[in-house]
Amino acid sequence: MKKLISIVMLPAFAMAQDVPGAQPSLMGSFLPFLLMFVVMYIFFILPRQRENKKTEQMRSSLKKGDKVLTVAGIVGIVSHIDDRFVGVKTGDTKIDFEKAAIVKLLEADAEKKHEAEHK
């Protein structure tokens, strides 16, 4: 962390040592913005891309019997899967959702586990 702070503050120290009255170089003017973009990319954009990739992989690996959570907060068991839609069974009701509405996989093969408990 100390190294990161020193790298970010480097352009400020370099500008402070410029000769009075001299114009700053073009590279010196854009360096702070470039460093800010790199830091923002590392701390904000990369983690979000990894999270999106992981979520998309989870959605593509869904199978019948998985217990899932939807965007609306509905918890149910996957009853069928199409290219675009997922059927979720909650109690006696079956609801179709888009795959994008599935937020989290709670348990894999929850239906089999549920049937085994009730036998």
Buried (B, 14 or more C-beta within 10 A) or exposed (E): EEEEEEEBEEBEEBBEEEEEEEEEEEEEEEBBEEBEEEEEEEEEEEEEEEEEEEBEEBBEEBEBBBBBBBEEEBEBBBBEBEEEEBBBBEEEEEBEBEBEBBBEBEEEBBBEEEEEEEE
